[in-house]
Amino acid sequence: MTNITPRPIRTQVNFTVFSLATIGAGWVGVAVDRASGVDLANGVALSNNSGTTGQAIFILGPALAALGLYLFSRDGAGPLGFTLRFPHRTAWFAGAAALYPLITVIAVGIGVATGLATLSASAATGNPLT
């Protein structure tokens, strides 16, 4: 049996504020894109250049919420429970870091072996890189 102390109410409030700000940033980004007349495909904003204002809001929203909570709350987010609480956690992080490229190699290998994917240093004829 582990001895886990209850989380302070301030930590729970900060976690809720961050979650709502993150979700809200996504919806505000969609609203901004729709209001500015950005082309949409299946409800997703399309951009031929470096992005839209709504996408910037969506990407920066969580970072700004975290920065605001850090500056105004000083909670530190330590007791949220996101720390691995078992021995040899370094080995688990190293395993996870090694697992990602291994799974990528397996997935690409299956794609190439089945002919569903090809690997090439240059673009296919008729498909210029843009």
C-alpha positions in Angstrom: 0.0 0.0 0.0 1.4 3.4 -1.0 1.1 6.5 1.1 -0.2 9.2 -1.3 -1.1 12.5 0.2 -4.2 14.3 -0.9 -3.7 17.1 -3.5 -4.2 20.6 -2.3 -7.3 22.3 -3.6 -5.1 25.0 -5.3 -3.4 22.2 -7.4 -6.8 20.9 -8.5 -8.0 24.4 -9.4 -4.9 25.1 -11.4 -5.2 21.7 -13.3 -8.8 22.6 -14.1 -7.9 26.1 -15.2 -5.1 24.7 -17.5 -7.4 22.0 -19.0 -10.2 24.5 -19.7 -7.7 27.0 -21.2 -6.2 24.4 -23.4 -9.6 23.2 -24.7 -10.8 26.8 -25.0 -7.8 27.7 -27.1 -8.7 25.1 -29.7 -12.3 26.3 -30.0 -11.2 30.0 -30.0 -8.8 29.2 -32.8 -11.6 27.5 -34.8 -13.9 30.5 -34.2 -11.2 33.0 -35.3 -10.5 31.0 -38.5 -14.2 30.8 -39.4 -14.8 34.5 -38.6 -11.8 35.5 -40.8 -13.1 33.4 -43.8 -10.2 30.8 -43.8 -11.0 27.9 -46.2 -12.1 24.8 -44.3 -12.1 21.2 -45.3 -14.1 18.9 -43.1 -14.1 21.6 -40.4 -10.3 21.9 -40.5 -8.6 25.2 -41.5 -6.4 24.9 -44.6 -3.3 27.0 -45.2 -0.9 27.1 -48.1 1.7 29.1 -46.2 2.9 29.0 -42.6 -0.5 28.7 -40.9 -3.5 30.6 -39.8 -4.2 32.9 -36.9 -6.5 30.2 -35.4 -3.8 27.6 -35.6 -1.4 30.0 -33.8 -4.0 30.4 -31.0 -4.4 26.6 -30.8 -0.7 26.0 -30.5 0.2 28.9 -28.2 -2.9 28.6 -25.9 -1.6 25.8 -23.6 1.9 27.4 -23.4 0.4 30.8 -22.4 -2.0 29.1 -19.9 1.0 27.3 -18.3 3.0 30.5 -18.2 0.2 32.4 -16.6 -0.4 29.7 -14.0 3.3 29.7 -13.2 3.6 33.4 -12.9 0.3 34.0 -10.9 -0.1 30.8 -8.9 3.4 29.5 -8.2 2.0 26.0 -7.6 4.8 24.2 -9.4 2.6 21.3 -10.5 4.6 18.9 -8.3 1.8 16.9 -6.6 -0.3 16.3 -9.7 0.7 12.6 -9.8 2.5 12.7 -13.1 5.7 11.3 -11.6 6.5 7.6 -12.0 6.4 6.2 -8.5 8.4 3.0 -8.9 12.0 2.1 -8.8 14.3 2.2 -11.8 12.2 4.8 -13.6 15.2 5.9 -15.6 15.2 2.5 -17.4 11.5 3.0 -18.2 12.1 6.4 -19.8 15.1 5.0 -21.8 12.9 2.1 -22.9 10.2 4.5 -24.1 12.8 6.6 -25.9 14.1 3.5 -27.7 10.6 2.1 -28.4 9.5 5.1 -30.5 12.2 4.7 -33.3 11.8 0.9 -33.2 8.1 1.1 -33.9 8.7 3.7 -36.6 11.2 1.4 -38.3 8.8 -1.5 -38.1 5.9 0.5 -39.5 7.9 1.9 -42.4 9.4 -1.5 -43.0 6.0 -3.1 -43.3 4.9 -0.3 -45.6 7.9 -0.8 -47.9 7.6 -4.6 -47.8 4.0 -4.5 -48.8 4.5 -1.9 -51.5 2.2 0.6 -49.8 5.2 3.0 -49.2 8.4 3.8 -50.9 11.6 5.5 -49.7 13.3 8.0 -52.1 15.6 10.9 -51.8 13.8 12.7 -54.7 10.2 13.4 -55.5 8.4 11.0 -57.8 7.9 12.1 -61.4 5.0 14.5 -61.7 4.8 15.2 -58.0 7.1 18.1 -57.3 8.0 18.9 -53.7 6.4 22.2 -52.7 
